[in-house]
Amino acid sequence: MGAYRLAEALAGTSDHPAAFQRYEEGHRELVKRKQRIGPNVRMMVPKTHLGTWARNGLALSMGLLARSS
């Protein structure tokens, strides 16, 4: 999709800076939506040791993670 939109913005113009600006403005919202991180991803990639401990404990209790011996 991105390549298609970029080609469309560049087609028929020699003003590349303006074409890149049009591309960026037209494509920005789609990219922002795709880059949002939902709560499920935040839980899978915790930022703290406590978060890692909680994630692993939940996964163990659900049988999603094998206990180490």
C-alpha positions in Angstrom: 0.0 0.0 0.0 2.8 2.4 0.9 4.6 1.8 -2.4 1.4 2.3 -4.3 0.7 5.6 -2.6 4.3 6.8 -3.0 4.2 6.0 -6.7 0.9 7.8 -7.1 2.3 10.9 -5.3 5.4 10.9 -7.5 3.6 10.2 -10.8 3.6 13.1 -13.2 5.6 15.6 -11.2 9.2 16.7 -11.0 8.6 18.5 -7.7 9.7 15.5 -5.5 9.7 17.4 -2.2 6.1 18.3 -2.7 5.2 14.8 -3.8 6.9 13.3 -0.7 5.0 15.8 1.5 1.7 14.7 -0.1 2.6 11.0 0.4 3.5 11.6 4.0 0.3 13.5 4.8 -1.9 11.0 3.0 -0.2 7.9 4.6 0.4 9.2 8.1 -3.0 8.2 9.6 -2.8 4.7 8.3 0.7 4.2 9.7 -0.2 5.7 13.1 -3.2 3.3 13.4 -0.9 0.3 12.5 1.8 1.3 15.0 -0.5 1.6 18.0 0.4 -1.0 20.6 -2.6 -2.6 22.3 -2.7 -3.9 25.9 -2.2 -7.5 24.8 1.2 -6.6 23.2 2.2 -4.5 26.3 1.5 -7.5 28.5 3.7 -9.8 26.3 6.6 -7.3 26.3 6.8 -6.0 29.9 9.1 -3.1 30.8 9.9 -4.2 34.4 11.0 -7.4 36.2 7.6 -7.3 38.1 5.8 -7.2 34.7 7.8 -10.2 33.5 7.1 -12.1 36.7 3.4 -11.3 36.4 3.3 -12.3 32.7 5.1 -15.6 33.3 2.9 -16.4 36.3 -0.2 -15.9 34.3 1.2 -18.0 31.4 2.1 -20.8 33.8 -1.3 -20.8 35.4 -2.9 -21.1 32.0 -0.6 -23.9 30.9 1.0 -21.7 28.2 4.5 -21.9 29.7 6.3 -25.0 30.8 7.9 -25.0 34.3 11.7 -25.2 34.2 13.1 -28.2 36.2 
